[in-house]
Amino acid sequence: MAARPPSTPADGAHLHPPAAPAAAGVAPLVRPRPWAEREWMTLLRRLVRRRTALFGLLVVLVVMLAAAAAPLVAPFDPLEQDIGQRLREPGWQDAQGRVHALGTDHLGRDILSRIIFGSRIALLVGLAAVVISGVLGMIIGLVAGYFGGRMDDFLMRLADVQLAFPFILLAIAVIGVLGPSLRNIIIVIGVSSWVVYARVVRGEVLSIREREYVHAAVALGSRHWRVLVTHVLPNTFTPWLVVATLDMARVIVIESALSFLGLGVQPPTPTWGGMLADGRVYLSTAWWLATFPGLAILITVLGINLFGDGLRDTLDPRLKV
């Protein structure tokens, strides 16, 4: 009797392996991290824990909102003059029942409205000058720190010359030739403030270029510009951002000083420095003319500095909260 052949699977069964039982041997899907655990939320929580930084951020937001919505927020036209209402004390109410919360100046203009519109000039000069000087300093710092050698020596000696030259003399010379205007003020401050950014970025690049991933990228044949943009630049952005935040307060003070000297934006455009210059003559008779613009500068600069300090402490990985 012939031997019975071994049992074989049905035709086509070998093409379809038996299905595994449901939920058997299947690796569970990894749940994505919730949004509250993301890195930017962690940084935000660290920033919120710092009350001084939170206060500074609140001040900056209020000033920015007031500047953006100045026509809606200001109770009066900042250029409207009424000699009959000149030098009115804070809280004075006119015949129409309108209240001048901070009083009027020597030409009868509402001080509160002029301060609100003056914040536009201060923030515009601050942001524009910081962008110009920050980008210029970033480029110079990257080139000097990465390539080194004669390029580094030349750029750093140029920075030393820039630091040795008094800024006020440079501003007076340039504005005396070009004329006082908003554009010229931004150019003068922006071009003359790149040194701090360049030195900070250069110091970071000197450390970053010695890291293993940078050497690996160069060994793999990456071009220098690609290494700078892909590997070096992202790691220098954090200190650059902190310097830019703190430098904006300095730029606002410089713009106010130039306006005080008559080298800034010319009247009748309201500026905080110009209001201080107008009020210095009336310090003994109308103290509010210079006091409230000075407080606006003080509070704004203080808020920016507090926010910048908190941002530096939050972004510094060496500091734990």
C-alpha positions as CSV (number, residue, x, y, z in Angstrom):
1,M,0.0,0.0,0.0
2,A,1.4,3.4,-1.1
3,A,2.5,5.7,1.6
4,R,0.2,8.6,2.2
5,P,1.8,11.9,1.2
6,P,2.2,14.4,4.1
7,S,-0.6,16.8,4.6
8,T,-0.1,20.1,2.8
9,P,-2.0,23.3,3.2
10,A,-4.8,24.0,0.8
11,D,-4.0,25.6,-2.5
12,G,-3.0,29.2,-2.0
13,A,-2.9,28.9,1.8
14,H,0.8,29.4,1.8
15,L,0.3,32.8,0.2
16,H,-1.8,34.1,3.1
17,P,-0.2,33.5,6.5
18,P,-2.7,33.1,9.3
19,A,-3.8,36.4,10.8
20,A,-2.6,37.1,14.2
21,P,-5.2,37.4,16.9
22,A,-6.6,40.9,17.4
23,A,-4.4,43.0,19.6
24,A,-1.9,40.2,19.9
25,G,1.8,41.0,19.2
26,V,1.0,44.5,18.0
27,A,3.1,47.2,19.6
28,P,1.0,49.9,21.1
29,L,1.2,53.2,19.3
30,V,3.2,55.9,21.1
31,R,1.1,58.7,22.1
32,P,2.4,62.1,21.1
33,R,3.5,64.4,23.8
34,P,0.8,66.7,24.9
35,W,1.1,70.4,23.9
36,A,1.6,71.4,27.6
37,E,4.8,69.3,27.6
38,R,6.4,70.8,24.6
39,E,9.6,72.8,24.9
40,W,8.1,76.2,24.2
41,M,5.5,75.6,26.9
42,T,8.2,74.7,29.3
43,L,10.0,78.0,28.5
44,L,6.8,79.9,28.9
45,R,6.1,78.4,32.3
46,R,9.6,79.3,33.4
47,L,9.1,82.8,32.2
48,V,5.7,83.2,34.0
49,R,7.3,82.1,37.3
50,R,9.5,85.2,37.2
51,R,7.2,88.0,38.4
52,T,9.6,90.8,37.4
53,A,9.8,89.4,33.8
54,L,6.0,89.1,33.8
55,F,5.6,92.7,34.9
56,G,8.1,93.8,32.2
57,L,6.2,91.9,29.5
58,L,2.9,93.5,30.7
59,V,4.5,97.0,30.4
60,V,5.8,96.2,26.9
61,L,2.5,94.9,25.7
62,V,0.6,97.9,27.1
63,V,3.0,100.3,25.4
64,M,2.8,98.4,22.1
65,L,-1.0,98.3,22.2
66,A,-1.2,102.0,23.0
67,A,1.1,102.8,20.1
68,A,-0.7,100.6,17.7
69,A,-4.2,101.9,18.6
70,A,-3.1,105.5,19.3
71,P,-5.9,107.2,17.2
72,L,-8.5,105.2,19.2
73,V,-6.9,105.5,22.6
74,A,-5.8,109.1,22.6
75,P,-8.6,111.4,23.9
76,F,-7.5,114.4,21.9
77,D,-5.6,115.4,18.7
78,P,-1.9,115.6,19.8
79,L,-1.3,118.5,17.4
80,E,-4.4,120.5,18.3
81,Q,-3.4,123.8,20.0
82,D,-5.5,126.1,22.2
83,I,-3.6,128.9,23.8
84,G,-6.5,129.7,26.0
85,Q,-6.0,126.3,27.7
86,R,-2.2,126.4,28.0
87,L,-0.5,125.1,31.2
88,R,-3.6,123.5,32.7
89,E,-2.9,121.2,35.6
90,P,-3.6,117.4,35.5
91,G,-7.3,116.6,35.7
92,W,-8.5,119.9,34.3
93,Q,-11.9,119.9,32.6
94,D,-12.7,122.2,29.7
95,A,-16.0,123.9,28.8
96,Q,-17.1,120.9,26.8
97,G,-16.6,118.6,29.8
98,R,-13.5,116.9,28.4
99,V,-10.9,116.0,30.9
100,H,-7.2,116.5,30.4
101,A,-6.0,113.7,32.6
102,L,-2.3,114.8,32.5
103,G,-2.9,118.5,31.8
104,T,-1.9,120.6,28.8
105,D,1.4,122.0,27.7
106,H,2.6,125.5,26.8
107,L,0.6,125.5,23.6
108,G,-2.6,124.0,25.1
109,R,-2.0,120.5,23.7
110,D,-3.1,117.5,25.6
111,I,-0.1,115.8,27.2
112,L,-1.6,112.3,27.5
113,S,-2.4,112.3,23.8
114,R,1.1,113.4,22.9
115,I,2.6,110.8,25.2
116,I,0.6,108.0,23.5
117,F,1.5,109.2,20.0
118,G,5.1,109.7,21.1
119,S,5.3,106.0,22.0
120,R,5.0,105.3,18.2
121,I,8.2,107.1,17.5
122,A,10.1,105.5,20.4
123,L,9.0,101.9,19.5
124,L,9.6,102.5,15.7
125,V,13.1,103.8,16.2
126,G,13.8,101.1,18.8
127,L,12.6,98.2,16.6
128,A,14.1,99.4,13.3
129,A,17.5,100.3,14.8
130,V,17.7,97.0,16.7
131,V,16.9,95.1,13.5
132,I,19.6,97.0,11.5
133,S,22.3,96.7,14.1
134,G,21.4,93.2,15.1
135,V,21.5,91.8,11.6
136,L,24.8,93.6,10.9
137,G,26.3,92.5,14.1
138,M,25.1,88.9,13.6
139,I,26.8,88.7,10.1
140,I,30.1,90.3,11.3
141,G,30.2,88.0,14.4
142,L,29.5,84.9,12.4
143,V,32.2,85.7,9.9
144,A,34.8,86.8,12.5
145,G,34.2,83.9,14.8
146,Y,34.0,81.1,12.2
147,F,36.9,82.0,9.9
148,G,39.2,83.7,12.4
149,G,42.7,84.7,11.4
150,R,43.1,88.0,9.6
151,M,39.4,88.4,9.0
152,D,38.8,88.2,12.8
153,D,41.6,90.6,13.6
154,F,40.3,93.2,11.1
155,L,36.7,93.0,12.1
156,M,37.5,93.2,15.8
157,R,39.9,96.1,15.4
158,L,37.1,97.8,13.4
159,A,34.8,97.2,16.4
160,D,37.4,98.7,18.8
161,V,37.5,101.9,16.6
162,Q,33.7,102.0,16.7
163,L,33.7,101.8,20.5
164,A,36.3,104.4,20.8
165,F,34.4,107.0,18.8
166,P,31.8,108.9,20.9
167,F,28.3,108.2,19.7
168,I,27.0,111.7,20.3
169,L,29.7,113.3,18.1
170,L,29.0,110.8,15.4
171,A,25.3,111.5,15.6
172,I,25.8,115.3,15.5
173,A,28.1,115.0,12.5
174,V,25.9,112.7,10.5
175,I,22.6,114.4,11.3
176,G,24.3,117.8,10.7
177,V,25.1,116.7,7.2
178,L,21.9,114.7,6.4
179,G,19.5,116.7,8.4
180,P,17.3,115.6,11.4
181,S,14.6,113.1,10.4
182,L,13.2,109.8,11.5
183,R,15.0,107.9,8.8
184,N,18.4,109.4,9.6
185,I,18.0,108.8,13.3
186,I,17.3,105.1,12.6
187,I,20.3,104.8,10.3
188,V,22.7,106.5,12.7
189,I,21.6,104.4,15.7
190,G,21.4,101.2,13.7
191,V,24.8,101.5,12.0
192,S,26.6,102.5,15.2
193,S,25.2,99.8,17.5
194,W,26.4,96.6,15.9
195,V,29.5,96.1,18.0
196,V,27.8,94.5,21.0
197,Y,26.0,92.0,18.8
198,A,29.2,91.1,16.9
199,R,31.2,90.5,20.1
200,V,28.5,88.3,21.6
201,V,27.9,86.2,18.5
202,R,31.6,85.9,17.9
203,G,32.2,84.5,21.4
204,E,29.5,81.9,20.8
205,V,30.8,80.9,17.4
206,L,34.3,80.4,18.8
207,S,32.9,77.8,21.0
208,I,30.4,76.2,18.6
209,R,32.9,75.8,15.7
210,E,34.9,73.3,17.9
211,R,31.9,71.0,18.5
212,E,31.8,67.5,17.0
213,Y,28.8,68.0,14.8
214,V,30.5,71.0,13.1
215,H,33.6,69.0,12.4
216,A,31.5,66.2,11.1
217,A,29.6,68.5,8.8
218,V,32.9,69.8,7.4
219,A,34.3,66.4,7.0
220,L,31.3,65.3,5.1
221,G,32.0,68.0,2.5
222,S,29.4,70.7,3.6
223,R,30.3,74.2,2.4
224,H,31.2,76.8,4.9
225,W,28.0,78.9,4.3
226,R,25.9,75.8,4.8
227,V,27.6,75.0,8.1
228,L,27.1,78.6,9.2
229,V,23.4,78.7,8.4
230,T,22.5,75.1,9.4
231,H,24.6,74.4,12.5
232,V,26.2,77.6,13.8
233,L,23.5,80.3,13.3
234,P,20.6,78.5,15.2
235,N,22.9,78.1,18.3
236,T,23.8,81.7,18.4
237,F,20.2,83.0,18.1
238,T,19.3,82.8,21.8
239,P,22.1,85.1,23.1
240,W,21.5,87.4,20.1
241,L,17.8,87.7,21.0
242,V,18.6,88.5,24.6
243,V,21.0,91.3,23.6
244,A,18.5,92.7,21.1
245,T,15.8,92.9,23.8
246,L,18.0,94.7,26.3
247,D,19.5,96.9,23.5
248,M,16.0,98.2,22.6
249,A,15.8,100.0,25.9
250,R,19.1,101.7,25.2
251,V,18.0,102.8,21.8
252,I,14.8,104.4,23.2
253,V,16.9,106.4,25.6
254,I,19.3,107.4,22.8
255,E,16.4,108.5,20.6
256,S,14.9,110.6,23.5
257,A,18.3,112.2,24.2
258,L,18.7,113.1,20.5
259,S,15.2,114.6,20.4
260,F,15.9,116.5,23.6
261,L,18.9,118.0,21.9
262,G,16.9,118.9,18.8
263,L,18.6,116.3,16.6
264,G,15.7,113.9,16.4
265,V,12.2,114.0,14.8
266,Q,11.3,117.6,14.5
267,P,8.2,119.3,15.9
268,P,5.2,119.2,15.8
269,T,5.5,115.4,15.7
270,P,5.3,114.4,19.4
271,T,8.3,112.6,20.9
272,W,9.1,111.9,24.5
273,G,12.5,113.7,24.3
274,G,11.0,116.7,22.6
275,M,8.4,116.9,25.3
276,L,11.1,116.9,27.9
277,A,12.9,119.7,26.1
278,D,9.7,121.8,26.0
279,G,9.0,121.2,29.7
280,R,12.4,122.0,31.1
281,V,11.6,125.8,30.9
282,Y,8.5,125.3,33.1
283,L,9.8,123.0,35.8
284,S,9.0,125.6,38.5
285,T,5.6,126.6,37.3
286,A,4.2,123.5,35.4
287,W,6.0,120.4,36.6
288,W,3.8,118.0,34.7
289,L,5.1,119.1,31.3
290,A,8.4,117.2,31.9
291,T,7.4,114.8,34.6
292,F,5.0,112.6,32.7
293,P,7.1,112.2,29.5
294,G,10.0,111.4,31.8
295,L,7.9,108.7,33.6
296,A,6.9,107.3,30.2
297,I,10.5,106.8,29.3
298,L,11.4,105.4,32.7
299,I,8.5,102.9,32.9
300,T,9.0,101.7,29.3
301,V,12.8,101.2,29.6
302,L,12.3,99.5,33.0
303,G,9.7,97.2,31.5
304,I,12.0,96.2,28.6
305,N,15.0,95.7,30.9
306,L,13.0,93.5,33.3
307,F,11.6,91.4,30.4
308,G,15.0,91.1,28.9
309,D,16.5,89.9,32.1
310,G,13.8,87.3,32.6
311,L,14.2,86.2,29.0
312,R,17.9,85.7,29.5
313,D,17.4,83.7,32.6
314,T,14.7,81.6,31.0
315,L,16.6,80.8,27.8
316,D,19.9,80.0,29.6
317,P,20.0,76.2,30.0
318,R,22.5,76.5,32.9
319,L,19.8,78.1,35.1
320,K,17.0,76.0,36.5
321,V,13.8,77.2,38.0
